[in-house]
Amino acid sequence: PALVIITAIDIEHQIIPDVITLPGIILGLAVGACTIGYTASLTGIFVGGGLLFSLAALSNGGLGEGDIKYTAAIGAFLGWQQVLLVIIIGSFLGSIVGVFQILAQKKSRKNLIPFGPFLASATLITLFYGNSLIRLYLDYLAG
C-alpha cells in the first residue's frame, strides 16, 4: 500500500511525504535487522540515502528530499546491493519515460518528472527478481 500511496502523491503533488518515509526508515531498520541483519540494513540506509543525496547535490535540485528518504527506507529493508538495483532500475525506467516525453510529447529537459513512481516500480521488480538480476549480472561479469 505504501508504494501505491507514494506513487499517487508524487504524481499529483511531486512530493514524497516525510510521514511515510521517516517511519519507513525506522520500520525498515527493524525489519531489516531481522531479515538481512542490522549492519546490512544500516548500510542500506546510508548507501541508498547517501547516493541519492550526492546526486541531488550534484544536480542542483534535480532530486527531492523525499526521493532521498525513500531510498534510505528501501535500503533499510533490502540492504545496499538491492537498493543499488532499485536506483539503477528506477533511473532506467525514468529515462525511458523522459526520452519519450521529449521526443513524442515535445517536452523539454526542464520539465519535472516525479521519480517516486519509478522507484516504487523498481522496488517491486527488485523484490521479486532482484537476486536473479544480480546473479545474472555477476555471471555475465565472470564470463
Secondary structure, DSSP 8 states (H G I E B T S, - for coil): -HHHHHHHHHHHHS---HHHHHHHHHHHHHHHHHHT-HHHHHHHHHHHHHHHHHHHHHTTSSS-HHHHHHHHHHHHHH-HHHHHHHHHHHHHHHHHHHHHHHHHS---TTS---SHHHHHHHHHHHHHHHHHHHHHHHHHHH-
